[in-house]
């Protein structure tokens, strides 16, 4: 498997995607406190976690927090970030292993365009937007309409 699509830019969610809100950071801290009752949190913990995790999605962070808390009694934002990256890579690898999705025919003579298309596809797979190849055609149609 070609690892080009696993570069850090693909592992991280899109900057314009569904990034965590400050309210979701509060909810994530409450969930962390419930999972790790011995871990200390204060009034400023949600602010710090928002600064450290705000570029990620709440859903990815919650999955990551759950995975880490199953293995250890305390969870740090750095461990959540590391686990989010692992979860995103697994989504991409699982999709890549199960499905072969060919780029649009109009990109056949455009290697740079094909590479951009593949990176965008893997980004969306990592984001959890695309889980099945049928969604790729739907995504391409909707993108074409937006460009028109």
N, CA, C and O atoms as a GROMACS GRO file, in nm:
protein
  592
    1UNK      N    1   0.084  -0.118   0.000
    1UNK     CA    2   0.000   0.000   0.000
    1UNK      C    3   0.089   0.124   0.000
    1UNK      O    4   0.188   0.130   0.073
    2UNK      N    5   0.054   0.221  -0.080
    2UNK     CA    6   0.125   0.347  -0.086
    2UNK      C    7   0.089   0.431   0.036
    2UNK      O    8  -0.029   0.455   0.062
    3UNK      N    9   0.190   0.476   0.111
    3UNK     CA   10   0.164   0.550   0.234
    3UNK      C   11   0.153   0.700   0.213
    3UNK      O   12   0.145   0.775   0.310
    4UNK      N   13   0.152   0.748   0.088
    4UNK     CA   14   0.138   0.891   0.061
    4UNK      C   15   0.013   0.948   0.126
    4UNK      O   16   0.014   1.060   0.176
    5UNK      N   17  -0.096   0.871   0.124
    5UNK     CA   18  -0.221   0.922   0.177
    5UNK      C   19  -0.224   0.924   0.330
    5UNK      O   20  -0.324   0.967   0.389
    6UNK      N   21  -0.118   0.878   0.396
    6UNK     CA   22  -0.114   0.879   0.542
    6UNK      C   23  -0.025   0.991   0.596
    6UNK      O   24   0.012   0.988   0.713
    7UNK      N   25   0.009   1.086   0.513
    7UNK     CA   26   0.087   1.200   0.561
    7UNK      C   27   0.010   1.273   0.670
    7UNK      O   28  -0.112   1.262   0.677
    8UNK      N   29   0.080   1.348   0.756
    8UNK     CA   30   0.012   1.418   0.865
    8UNK      C   31  -0.106   1.505   0.821
    8UNK      O   32  -0.204   1.516   0.895
    9UNK      N   33  -0.101   1.565   0.704
    9UNK     CA   34  -0.212   1.649   0.660
    9UNK      C   35  -0.339   1.568   0.641
    9UNK      O   36  -0.449   1.624   0.650
   10UNK      N   37  -0.328   1.440   0.614
   10UNK     CA   38  -0.445   1.354   0.596
   10UNK      C   39  -0.490   1.298   0.731
   10UNK      O   40  -0.610   1.277   0.753
   11UNK      N   41  -0.396   1.274   0.820
   11UNK     CA   42  -0.430   1.219   0.950
   11UNK      C   43  -0.509   1.321   1.032
   11UNK      O   44  -0.599   1.283   1.108
   12UNK      N   45  -0.478   1.447   1.018
   12UNK     CA   46  -0.550   1.552   1.090
   12UNK      C   47  -0.680   1.584   1.016
   12UNK      O   48  -0.683   1.579   0.893
   13UNK      N   49  -0.787   1.616   1.088
   13UNK     CA   50  -0.911   1.654   1.020
   13UNK      C   51  -0.896   1.787   0.949
   13UNK      O   52  -0.805   1.865   0.978
   14UNK      N   53  -0.984   1.812   0.856
   14UNK     CA   54  -0.981   1.937   0.782
   14UNK      C   55  -0.999   2.055   0.877
   14UNK      O   56  -1.075   2.047   0.974
   15UNK      N   57  -0.930   2.165   0.849
   15UNK     CA   58  -0.944   2.282   0.934
   15UNK      C   59  -1.083   2.342   0.922
   15UNK      O   60  -1.129   2.410   1.014
   16UNK      N   61  -1.150   2.318   0.812
   16UNK     CA   62  -1.285   2.373   0.794
   16UNK      C   63  -1.394   2.272   0.829
   16UNK      O   64  -1.512   2.298   0.809
   17UNK      N   65  -1.353   2.156   0.883
   17UNK     CA   66  -1.449   2.051   0.914
   17UNK      C   67  -1.525   2.080   1.042
   17UNK      O   68  -1.538   2.195   1.084
   18UNK      N   69  -1.574   1.976   1.103
   18UNK     CA   70  -1.652   1.987   1.225
   18UNK      C   71  -1.561   1.989   1.347
   18UNK      O   72  -1.559   1.894   1.425
   19UNK      N   73  -1.487   2.097   1.363
   19UNK     CA   74  -1.396   2.106   1.476
   19UNK      C   75  -1.475   2.119   1.606
   19UNK      O   76  -1.589   2.164   1.608
   20UNK      N   77  -1.411   2.080   1.713
   20UNK     CA   78  -1.474   2.083   1.844
   20UNK      C   79  -1.505   2.227   1.885
   20UNK      O   80  -1.427   2.319   1.857
   21UNK      N   81  -1.617   2.246   1.950
   21UNK     CA   82  -1.654   2.376   2.005
   21UNK      C   83  -1.611   2.382   2.151
   21UNK      O   84  -1.576   2.280   2.210
   22UNK      N   85  -1.613   2.501   2.208
   22UNK     CA   86  -1.578   2.516   2.350
   22UNK      C   87  -1.676   2.437   2.437
   22UNK      O   88  -1.636   2.377   2.536
   23UNK      N   89  -1.804   2.438   2.400
   23UNK     CA   90  -1.904   2.363   2.477
   23UNK      C   91  -1.876   2.213   2.470
   23UNK      O   92  -1.894   2.142   2.568
   24UNK      N   93  -1.832   2.165   2.354
   24UNK     CA   94  -1.799   2.023   2.341
   24UNK      C   95  -1.674   1.989   2.423
   24UNK      O   96  -1.663   1.878   2.475
   25UNK      N   97  -1.580   2.084   2.436
   25UNK     CA   98  -1.462   2.061   2.520
   25UNK      C   99  -1.504   2.043   2.666
   25UNK      O  100  -1.448   1.960   2.737
   26UNK      N  101  -1.603   2.120   2.710
   26UNK     CA  102  -1.657   2.104   2.845
   26UNK      C  103  -1.718   1.964   2.858
   26UNK      O  104  -1.693   1.894   2.957
   27UNK      N  105  -1.797   1.923   2.760
   27UNK     CA  106  -1.859   1.790   2.763
   27UNK      C  107  -1.753   1.680   2.762
   27UNK      O  108  -1.768   1.579   2.830
   28UNK      N  109  -1.646   1.699   2.684
   28UNK     CA  110  -1.539   1.600   2.679
   28UNK      C  111  -1.471   1.588   2.815
   28UNK      O  112  -1.439   1.478   2.859
   29UNK      N  113  -1.450   1.700   2.882
   29UNK     CA  114  -1.389   1.696   3.016
   29UNK      C  115  -1.481   1.627   3.116
   29UNK      O  116  -1.435   1.551   3.200
   30UNK      N  117  -1.609   1.653   3.106
   30UNK     CA  118  -1.704   1.585   3.195
   30UNK      C  119  -1.702   1.434   3.170
   30UNK      O  120  -1.705   1.355   3.264
   31UNK      N  121  -1.695   1.396   3.043
   31UNK     CA  122  -1.688   1.254   3.008
   31UNK      C  123  -1.558   1.194   3.060
   31UNK      O  124  -1.558   1.083   3.113
   32UNK      N  125  -1.447   1.268   3.046
   32UNK     CA  126  -1.318   1.220   3.096
   32UNK      C  127  -1.322   1.201   3.247
   32UNK      O  128  -1.270   1.103   3.300
   33UNK      N  129  -1.385   1.294   3.316
   33UNK     CA  130  -1.396   1.284   3.462
   33UNK      C  131  -1.479   1.161   3.501
   33UNK      O  132  -1.449   1.094   3.599
   34UNK      N  133  -1.583   1.133   3.423
   34UNK     CA  134  -1.665   1.014   3.450
   34UNK      C  135  -1.586   0.886   3.423
   34UNK      O  136  -1.601   0.787   3.495
   35UNK      N  137  -1.503   0.887   3.320
   35UNK     CA  138  -1.422   0.769   3.286
   35UNK      C  139  -1.304   0.752   3.381
   35UNK      O  140  -1.262   0.640   3.410
   36UNK      N  141  -1.251   0.863   3.430
   36UNK     CA  142  -1.131   0.863   3.514
   36UNK      C  143  -1.159   0.945   3.640
   36UNK      O  144  -1.108   1.056   3.652
   37UNK      N  145  -1.239   0.893   3.732
   37UNK     CA  146  -1.281   0.973   3.848
   37UNK      C  147  -1.167   1.023   3.936
   37UNK      O  148  -1.182   1.124   4.006
   38UNK      N  149  -1.053   0.954   3.934
   38UNK     CA  150  -0.940   0.997   4.015
   38UNK      C  151  -0.861   1.111   3.950
   38UNK      O  152  -0.775   1.171   4.016
   39UNK      N  153  -0.887   1.141   3.824
   39UNK     CA  154  -0.815   1.247   3.753
   39UNK      C  155  -0.868   1.383   3.798
   39UNK      O  156  -0.988   1.403   3.812
   40UNK      N  157  -0.776   1.476   3.821
   40UNK     CA  158  -0.813   1.609   3.870
   40UNK      C  159  -0.850   1.701   3.754
   40UNK      O  160  -0.778   1.711   3.655
   41UNK      N  161  -0.963   1.768   3.767
   41UNK     CA  162  -1.007   1.870   3.673
   41UNK      C  163  -1.046   1.992   3.753
   41UNK      O  164  -1.096   1.980   3.865
   42UNK      N  165  -1.023   2.111   3.698
   42UNK     CA  166  -1.071   2.232   3.763
   42UNK      C  167  -1.145   2.316   3.660
   42UNK      O  168  -1.168   2.272   3.548
   43UNK      N  169  -1.181   2.436   3.697
   43UNK     CA  170  -1.263   2.522   3.610
   43UNK      C  171  -1.192   2.557   3.480
   43UNK      O  172  -1.256   2.590   3.381
   44UNK      N  173  -1.059   2.550   3.480
   44UNK     CA  174  -0.983   2.590   3.361
   44UNK      C  175  -0.947   2.472   3.269
   44UNK      O  176  -0.898   2.492   3.158
   45UNK      N  177  -0.970   2.349   3.315
   45UNK     CA  178  -0.935   2.232   3.235
   45UNK      C  179  -1.005   2.232   3.099
   45UNK      O  180  -0.938   2.206   2.999
   46UNK      N  181  -1.135   2.261   3.089
   46UNK     CA  182  -1.197   2.263   2.956
   46UNK      C  183  -1.134   2.367   2.862
   46UNK      O  184  -1.124   2.343   2.742
   47UNK      N  185  -1.093   2.481   2.918
   47UNK     CA  186  -1.026   2.582   2.834
   47UNK      C  187  -0.894   2.529   2.780
   47UNK      O  188  -0.863   2.546   2.662
   48UNK      N  189  -0.818   2.463   2.866
   48UNK     CA  190  -0.690   2.407   2.823
   48UNK      C  191  -0.711   2.296   2.721
   48UNK      O  192  -0.642   2.291   2.619
   49UNK      N  193  -0.807   2.208   2.747
   49UNK     CA  194  -0.833   2.099   2.653
   49UNK      C  195  -0.884   2.153   2.520
   49UNK      O  196  -0.852   2.099   2.414
   50UNK      N  197  -0.962   2.259   2.524
   50UNK     CA  198  -1.009   2.320   2.398
   50UNK      C  199  -0.891   2.375   2.319
   50UNK      O  200  -0.885   2.358   2.197
   51UNK      N  201  -0.798   2.439   2.386
   51UNK     CA  202  -0.678   2.490   2.317
   51UNK      C  203  -0.596   2.377   2.256
   51UNK      O  204  -0.541   2.391   2.147
   52UNK      N  205  -0.589   2.265   2.327
   52UNK     CA  206  -0.506   2.153   2.283
   52UNK      C  207  -0.575   2.058   2.186
   52UNK      O  208  -0.509   1.989   2.109
   53UNK      N  209  -0.708   2.055   2.189
   53UNK     CA  210  -0.782   1.958   2.108
   53UNK      C  211  -0.885   2.022   2.015
   53UNK      O  212  -0.952   1.952   1.939
   54UNK      N  213  -0.897   2.152   2.018
   54UNK     CA  214  -1.003   2.221   1.945
   54UNK      C  215  -1.001   2.205   1.794
   54UNK      O  216  -1.101   2.229   1.728
   55UNK      N  217  -0.887   2.165   1.739
   55UNK     CA  218  -0.879   2.144   1.594
   55UNK      C  219  -0.927   2.005   1.554
   55UNK      O  220  -0.934   1.974   1.435
   56UNK      N  221  -0.959   1.920   1.653
   56UNK     CA  222  -1.008   1.786   1.626
   56UNK      C  223  -1.160   1.784   1.641
   56UNK      O  224  -1.218   1.880   1.690
   57UNK      N  225  -1.222   1.676   1.600
   57UNK     CA  226  -1.368   1.666   1.618
   57UNK      C  227  -1.400   1.607   1.755
   57UNK      O  228  -1.324   1.527   1.809
   58UNK      N  229  -1.513   1.648   1.808
   58UNK     CA  230  -1.559   1.595   1.936
   58UNK      C  231  -1.574   1.443   1.929
   58UNK      O  232  -1.530   1.372   2.019
   59UNK      N  233  -1.636   1.395   1.822
   59UNK     CA  234  -1.659   1.250   1.809
   59UNK      C  235  -1.528   1.172   1.808
   59UNK      O  236  -1.517   1.070   1.876
   60UNK      N  237  -1.429   1.220   1.733
   60UNK     CA  238  -1.299   1.151   1.731
   60UNK      C  239  -1.235   1.154   1.868
   60UNK      O  240  -1.178   1.054   1.913
   61UNK      N  241  -1.242   1.268   1.936
   61UNK     CA  242  -1.182   1.280   2.069
   61UNK      C  243  -1.252   1.190   2.170
   61UNK      O  244  -1.186   1.131   2.256
   62UNK      N  245  -1.383   1.178   2.161
   62UNK     CA  246  -1.456   1.094   2.255
   62UNK      C  247  -1.419   0.946   2.234
   62UNK      O  248  -1.399   0.872   2.330
   63UNK      N  249  -1.410   0.904   2.108
   63UNK     CA  250  -1.367   0.767   2.078
   63UNK      C  251  -1.226   0.744   2.132
   63UNK      O  252  -1.199   0.642   2.195
   64UNK      N  253  -1.137   0.840   2.107
   64UNK     CA  254  -0.999   0.827   2.152
   64UNK      C  255  -0.990   0.824   2.304
   64UNK      O  256  -0.918   0.742   2.360
   65UNK      N  257  -1.063   0.912   2.370
   65UNK     CA  258  -1.064   0.914   2.516
   65UNK      C  259  -1.112   0.780   2.571
   65UNK      O  260  -1.053   0.727   2.665
   66UNK      N  261  -1.217   0.727   2.513
   66UNK     CA  262  -1.271   0.598   2.557
   66UNK      C  263  -1.166   0.488   2.541
   66UNK      O  264  -1.146   0.408   2.632
   67UNK      N  265  -1.099   0.486   2.427
   67UNK     CA  266  -0.996   0.384   2.403
   67UNK      C  267  -0.882   0.394   2.504
   67UNK      O  268  -0.836   0.292   2.557
   68UNK      N  269  -0.836   0.516   2.530
   68UNK     CA  270  -0.724   0.536   2.623
   68UNK      C  271  -0.768   0.501   2.765
   68UNK      O  272  -0.695   0.434   2.838
   69UNK      N  273  -0.887   0.546   2.805
   69UNK     CA  274  -0.935   0.522   2.941
   69UNK      C  275  -0.958   0.373   2.969
   69UNK      O  276  -0.955   0.331   3.085
   70UNK      N  277  -0.979   0.294   2.867
   70UNK     CA  278  -0.993   0.148   2.886
   70UNK      C  279  -0.861   0.085   2.926
   70UNK      O  280  -0.858  -0.024   2.984
   71UNK      N  281  -0.751   0.153   2.895
   71UNK     CA  282  -0.619   0.094   2.918
   71UNK      C  283  -0.543   0.155   3.035
   71UNK      O  284  -0.446   0.097   3.083
   72UNK      N  285  -0.587   0.272   3.082
   72UNK     CA  286  -0.512   0.338   3.189
   72UNK      C  287  -0.604   0.430   3.269
   72UNK      O  288  -0.710   0.468   3.221
   73UNK      N  289  -0.563   0.466   3.392
   73UNK     CA  290  -0.652   0.543   3.479
   73UNK      C  291  -0.657   0.693   3.454
   73UNK      O  292  -0.749   0.760   3.501
   74UNK      N  293  -0.561   0.748   3.381
   74UNK     CA  294  -0.557   0.891   3.352
   74UNK      C  295  -0.544   0.912   3.202
   74UNK      O  296  -0.485   0.829   3.132
   75UNK      N  297  -0.599   1.022   3.151
   75UNK     CA  298  -0.596   1.051   3.007
   75UNK      C  299  -0.551   1.195   2.988
   75UNK      O  300  -0.607   1.288   3.047
   76UNK      N  301  -0.449   1.214   2.904
   76UNK     CA  302  -0.402   1.350   2.874
   76UNK      C  303  -0.444   1.389   2.732
   76UNK      O  304  -0.472   1.302   2.649
   77UNK      N  305  -0.450   1.519   2.705
   77UNK     CA  306  -0.479   1.563   2.568
   77UNK      C  307  -0.380   1.507   2.465
   77UNK      O  308  -0.418   1.477   2.352
   78UNK      N  309  -0.254   1.495   2.504
   78UNK     CA  310  -0.154   1.440   2.410
   78UNK      C  311  -0.188   1.296   2.374
   78UNK      O  312  -0.173   1.256   2.258
   79UNK      N  313  -0.235   1.218   2.472
   79UNK     CA  314  -0.273   1.080   2.445
   79UNK      C  315  -0.399   1.074   2.358
   79UNK      O  316  -0.412   0.986   2.273
   80UNK      N  317  -0.490   1.167   2.378
   80UNK     CA  318  -0.610   1.174   2.294
   80UNK      C  319  -0.570   1.205   2.151
   80UNK      O  320  -0.619   1.140   2.058
   81UNK      N  321  -0.481   1.303   2.130
   81UNK     CA  322  -0.436   1.338   1.995
   81UNK      C  323  -0.371   1.218   1.927
   81UNK      O  324  -0.398   1.190   1.810
   82UNK      N  325  -0.286   1.147   2.001
   82UNK     CA  326  -0.218   1.030   1.944
   82UNK      C  327  -0.320   0.924   1.905
   82UNK      O  328  -0.307   0.862   1.799
   83UNK      N  329  -0.420   0.901   1.990
   83UNK     CA  330  -0.520   0.800   1.961
   83UNK      C  331  -0.611   0.843   1.846
   83UNK      O  332  -0.653   0.759   1.766
   84UNK      N  333  -0.643   0.971   1.837
   84UNK     CA  334  -0.723   1.020   1.723
   84UNK      C  335  -0.648   0.990   1.593
   84UNK      O  336  -0.708   0.944   1.496
   85UNK      N  337  -0.518   1.016   1.590
   85UNK     CA  338  -0.439   0.987   1.470
   85UNK      C  339  -0.444   0.838   1.437
   85UNK      O  340  -0.459   0.801   1.321
   86UNK      N  341  -0.432   0.753   1.539
   86UNK     CA  342  -0.437   0.609   1.517
   86UNK      C  343  -0.573   0.565   1.462
   86UNK      O  344  -0.580   0.483   1.371
   87UNK      N  345  -0.681   0.621   1.518
   87UNK     CA  346  -0.816   0.587   1.473
   87UNK      C  347  -0.837   0.631   1.328
   87UNK      O  348  -0.895   0.557   1.249
   88UNK      N  349  -0.789   0.751   1.294
   88UNK     CA  350  -0.804   0.801   1.157
   88UNK      C  351  -0.724   0.714   1.059
   88UNK      O  352  -0.773   0.681   0.951
   89UNK      N  353  -0.602   0.678   1.097
   89UNK     CA  354  -0.521   0.591   1.011
   89UNK      C  355  -0.590   0.457   0.990
   89UNK      O  356  -0.592   0.404   0.879
   90UNK      N  357  -0.648   0.403   1.097
   90UNK     CA  358  -0.718   0.274   1.086
   90UNK      C  359  -0.837   0.286   0.991
   90UNK      O  360  -0.859   0.197   0.909
   91UNK      N  361  -0.915   0.395   1.000
   91UNK     CA  362  -1.027   0.415   0.907
   91UNK      C  363  -0.977   0.414   0.762
   91UNK      O  364  -1.036   0.349   0.676
   92UNK      N  365  -0.869   0.487   0.738
   92UNK     CA  366  -0.815   0.498   0.602
   92UNK      C  367  -0.764   0.363   0.555
   92UNK      O  368  -0.794   0.321   0.443
   93UNK      N  369  -0.686   0.294   0.638
   93UNK     CA  370  -0.632   0.164   0.599
   93UNK      C  371  -0.742   0.062   0.576
   93UNK      O  372  -0.736  -0.015   0.480
   94UNK      N  373  -0.842   0.060   0.664
   94UNK     CA  374  -0.953  -0.035   0.647
   94UNK      C  375  -1.028  -0.008   0.517
   94UNK      O  376  -1.062  -0.102   0.445
   95UNK      N  377  -1.055   0.117   0.487
   95UNK     CA  378  -1.124   0.153   0.362
   95UNK      C  379  -1.038   0.113   0.243
   95UNK      O  380  -1.087   0.052   0.148
   96UNK      N  381  -0.910   0.147   0.249
   96UNK     CA  382  -0.817   0.118   0.140
   96UNK      C  383  -0.805  -0.032   0.116
   96UNK      O  384  -0.796  -0.076   0.002
   97UNK      N  385  -0.805  -0.110   0.223
   97UNK     CA  386  -0.792  -0.256   0.212
   97UNK      C  387  -0.918  -0.319   0.153
   97UNK      O  388  -0.909  -0.414   0.075
   98UNK      N  389  -1.034  -0.268   0.191
   98UNK     CA  390  -1.161  -0.328   0.148
   98UNK      C  391  -1.211  -0.279   0.014
   98UNK      O  392  -1.282  -0.352  -0.056
   99UNK      N  393  -1.175  -0.158  -0.025
   99UNK     CA  394  -1.235  -0.098  -0.144
   99UNK      C  395  -1.129  -0.039  -0.235
   99UNK      O  396  -1.035   0.027  -0.191
  100UNK      N  397  -1.147  -0.064  -0.362
  100UNK     CA  398  -1.065   0.005  -0.461
  100UNK      C  399  -1.157   0.105  -0.530
  100UNK      O  400  -1.256   0.068  -0.594
  101UNK      N  401  -1.123   0.230  -0.516
  101UNK     CA  402  -1.204   0.336  -0.576
  101UNK      C  403  -1.119   0.406  -0.681
  101UNK      O  404  -1.015   0.463  -0.650
  102UNK      N  405  -1.164   0.399  -0.804
  102UNK     CA  406  -1.091   0.461  -0.914
  102UNK      C  407  -1.124   0.609  -0.922
  102UNK      O  408  -1.238   0.649  -0.897
  103UNK      N  409  -1.026   0.691  -0.955
  103UNK     CA  410  -1.053   0.834  -0.969
  103UNK      C  411  -1.139   0.860  -1.092
  103UNK      O  412  -1.151   0.773  -1.178
  104UNK      N  413  -1.199   0.977  -1.100
  104UNK     CA  414  -1.281   1.010  -1.216
  104UNK      C  415  -1.199   1.000  -1.346
  104UNK      O  416  -1.080   1.030  -1.347
  105UNK      N  417  -1.263   0.958  -1.452
  105UNK     CA  418  -1.195   0.940  -1.581
  105UNK      C  419  -1.128   1.067  -1.630
  105UNK      O  420  -1.023   1.061  -1.695
  106UNK      N  421  -1.186   1.182  -1.599
  106UNK     CA  422  -1.128   1.308  -1.648
  106UNK      C  423  -0.992   1.340  -1.584
  106UNK      O  424  -0.924   1.432  -1.628
  107UNK      N  425  -0.953   1.264  -1.483
  107UNK     CA  426  -0.822   1.285  -1.421
  107UNK      C  427  -0.716   1.189  -1.474
  107UNK      O  428  -0.602   1.190  -1.426
  108UNK      N  429  -0.750   1.108  -1.573
  108UNK     CA  430  -0.658   1.007  -1.626
  108UNK      C  431  -0.527   1.068  -1.675
  108UNK      O  432  -0.422   1.006  -1.660
  109UNK      N  433  -0.531   1.184  -1.734
  109UNK     CA  434  -0.411   1.249  -1.788
  109UNK      C  435  -0.361   1.362  -1.697
  109UNK      O  436  -0.284   1.447  -1.741
  110UNK      N  437  -0.405   1.363  -1.572
  110UNK     CA  438  -0.368   1.469  -1.478
  110UNK      C  439  -0.319   1.407  -1.347
  110UNK      O  440  -0.396   1.397  -1.251
  111UNK      N  441  -0.192   1.364  -1.342
  111UNK     CA  442  -0.141   1.299  -1.221
  111UNK      C  443  -0.155   1.385  -1.095
  111UNK      O  444  -0.187   1.334  -0.988
  112UNK      N  445  -0.130   1.514  -1.108
  112UNK     CA  446  -0.142   1.603  -0.991
  112UNK      C  447  -0.288   1.610  -0.946
  112UNK      O  448  -0.316   1.609  -0.826
  113UNK      N  449  -0.379   1.619  -1.041
  113UNK     CA  450  -0.522   1.621  -1.008
  113UNK      C  451  -0.567   1.491  -0.944
  113UNK      O  452  -0.646   1.491  -0.850
  114UNK      N  453  -0.515   1.379  -0.996
  114UNK     CA  454  -0.549   1.249  -0.938
  114UNK      C  455  -0.497   1.239  -0.795
  114UNK      O  456  -0.566   1.186  -0.707
  115UNK      N  457  -0.375   1.289  -0.771
  115UNK     CA  458  -0.320   1.287  -0.636
  115UNK      C  459  -0.403   1.373  -0.541
  115UNK      O  460  -0.428   1.333  -0.428
  116UNK      N  461  -0.446   1.491  -0.587
  116UNK     CA  462  -0.532   1.577  -0.505
  116UNK      C  463  -0.663   1.505  -0.473
  116UNK      O  464  -0.712   1.509  -0.360
  117UNK      N  465  -0.720   1.439  -0.575
  117UNK     CA  466  -0.845   1.367  -0.557
  117UNK      C  467  -0.829   1.256  -0.454
  117UNK      O  468  -0.913   1.240  -0.366
  118UNK      N  469  -0.719   1.180  -0.464
  118UNK     CA  470  -0.694   1.071  -0.369
  118UNK      C  471  -0.674   1.125  -0.226
  118UNK      O  472  -0.727   1.068  -0.131
  119UNK      N  473  -0.599   1.235  -0.212
  119UNK     CA  474  -0.579   1.294  -0.080
  119UNK      C  475  -0.712   1.339  -0.020
  119UNK      O  476  -0.739   1.315   0.097
  120UNK      N  477  -0.795   1.404  -0.102
  120UNK     CA  478  -0.927   1.450  -0.055
  120UNK      C  479  -1.013   1.330  -0.015
  120UNK      O  480  -1.083   1.334   0.086
  121UNK      N  481  -1.009   1.223  -0.095
  121UNK     CA  482  -1.086   1.103  -0.062
  121UNK      C  483  -1.040   1.047   0.073
  121UNK      O  484  -1.123   1.019   0.160
  122UNK      N  485  -0.911   1.030   0.090
  122UNK     CA  486  -0.860   0.975   0.215
  122UNK      C  487  -0.887   1.068   0.333
  122UNK      O  488  -0.911   1.023   0.445
  123UNK      N  489  -0.884   1.199   0.308
  123UNK     CA  490  -0.919   1.296   0.413
  123UNK      C  491  -1.062   1.272   0.459
  123UNK      O  492  -1.091   1.268   0.579
  124UNK      N  493  -1.152   1.257   0.363
  124UNK     CA  494  -1.293   1.236   0.395
  124UNK      C  495  -1.316   1.100   0.461
  124UNK      O  496  -1.403   1.087   0.547
  125UNK      N  497  -1.240   1.001   0.421
  125UNK     CA  498  -1.248   0.870   0.487
  125UNK      C  499  -1.199   0.884   0.631
  125UNK      O  500  -1.264   0.835   0.724
  126UNK      N  501  -1.087   0.950   0.650
  126UNK     CA  502  -1.035   0.973   0.785
  126UNK      C  503  -1.133   1.050   0.872
  126UNK      O  504  -1.144   1.023   0.991
  127UNK      N  505  -1.203   1.145   0.812
  127UNK     CA  506  -1.303   1.224   0.884
  127UNK      C  507  -1.427   1.143   0.917
  127UNK      O  508  -1.510   1.185   0.997
  128UNK      N  509  -1.440   1.025   0.854
  128UNK     CA  510  -1.558   0.942   0.877
  128UNK      C  511  -1.675   0.981   0.788
  128UNK      O  512  -1.785   0.927   0.804
  129UNK      N  513  -1.654   1.074   0.695
  129UNK     CA  514  -1.760   1.117   0.604
  129UNK      C  515  -1.792   1.009   0.501
  129UNK      O  516  -1.908   0.991   0.462
  130UNK      N  517  -1.689   0.937   0.459
  130UNK     CA  518  -1.705   0.833   0.358
  130UNK      C  519  -1.665   0.700   0.420
  130UNK      O  520  -1.553   0.684   0.468
  131UNK      N  521  -1.759   0.606   0.419
  131UNK     CA  522  -1.732   0.473   0.475
  131UNK      C  523  -1.754   0.362   0.373
  131UNK      O  524  -1.719   0.246   0.398
  132UNK      N  525  -1.811   0.398   0.257
  132UNK     CA  526  -1.840   0.300   0.153
  132UNK      C  527  -1.816   0.363   0.017
  132UNK      O  528  -1.839   0.483   0.000
  133UNK      N  529  -1.768   0.286  -0.082
  133UNK     CA  530  -1.739   0.343  -0.214
  133UNK      C  531  -1.858   0.412  -0.281
  133UNK      O  532  -1.840   0.506  -0.357
  134UNK      N  533  -1.980   0.366  -0.252
  134UNK     CA  534  -2.098   0.430  -0.313
  134UNK      C  535  -2.106   0.578  -0.275
  134UNK      O  536  -2.159   0.659  -0.351
  135UNK      N  537  -2.053   0.613  -0.160
  135UNK     CA  538  -2.056   0.751  -0.115
  135UNK      C  539  -1.959   0.839  -0.195
  135UNK      O  540  -1.975   0.961  -0.200
  136UNK      N  541  -1.859   0.778  -0.256
  136UNK     CA  542  -1.761   0.855  -0.334
  136UNK      C  543  -1.828   0.917  -0.455
  136UNK      O  544  -1.808   1.035  -0.482
  137UNK      N  545  -1.906   0.839  -0.527
  137UNK     CA  546  -1.977   0.893  -0.645
  137UNK      C  547  -2.072   1.003  -0.602
  137UNK      O  548  -2.082   1.106  -0.670
  138UNK      N  549  -2.143   0.983  -0.491
  138UNK     CA  550  -2.233   1.086  -0.441
  138UNK      C  551  -2.157   1.212  -0.407
  138UNK      O  552  -2.203   1.323  -0.437
  139UNK      N  553  -2.039   1.197  -0.344
  139UNK     CA  554  -1.959   1.313  -0.307
  139UNK      C  555  -1.910   1.387  -0.430
  139UNK      O  556  -1.908   1.510  -0.433
  140UNK      N  557  -1.870   1.312  -0.534
  140UNK     CA  558  -1.821   1.376  -0.656
  140UNK      C  559  -1.933   1.455  -0.723
  140UNK      O  560  -1.910   1.566  -0.770
  141UNK      N  561  -2.052   1.399  -0.729
  141UNK     CA  562  -2.165   1.468  -0.791
  141UNK      C  563  -2.195   1.596  -0.716
  141UNK      O  564  -2.216   1.700  -0.778
  142UNK      N  565  -2.199   1.590  -0.582
  142UNK     CA  566  -2.232   1.711  -0.506
  142UNK      C  567  -2.123   1.816  -0.521
  142UNK      O  568  -2.153   1.935  -0.525
  143UNK      N  569  -1.995   1.774  -0.529
  143UNK     CA  570  -1.887   1.871  -0.547
  143UNK      C  571  -1.897   1.937  -0.684
  143UNK      O  572  -1.874   2.057  -0.697
  144UNK      N  573  -1.931   1.861  -0.785
  144UNK     CA  574  -1.944   1.920  -0.919
  144UNK      C  575  -2.055   2.024  -0.921
  144UNK      O  576  -2.040   2.129  -0.984
  145UNK      N  577  -2.164   1.998  -0.853
  145UNK     CA  578  -2.274   2.095  -0.848
  145UNK      C  579  -2.228   2.222  -0.778
  145UNK      O  580  -2.264   2.332  -0.821
  146UNK      N  581  -2.149   2.209  -0.672
  146UNK     CA  582  -2.101   2.326  -0.600
  146UNK      C  583  -2.011   2.411  -0.690
  146UNK      O  584  -2.013   2.534  -0.680
  147UNK      N  585  -1.934   2.348  -0.775
  147UNK     CA  586  -1.842   2.422  -0.862
  147UNK      C  587  -1.916   2.490  -0.978
  147UNK      O  588  -1.866   2.587  -1.034
  148UNK      N  589  -2.032   2.440  -1.014
  148UNK     CA  590  -2.106   2.494  -1.129
  148UNK      C  591  -2.168   2.628  -1.099
  148UNK      O  592  -2.233   2.687  -1.185
   0.00000   0.00000   0.00000
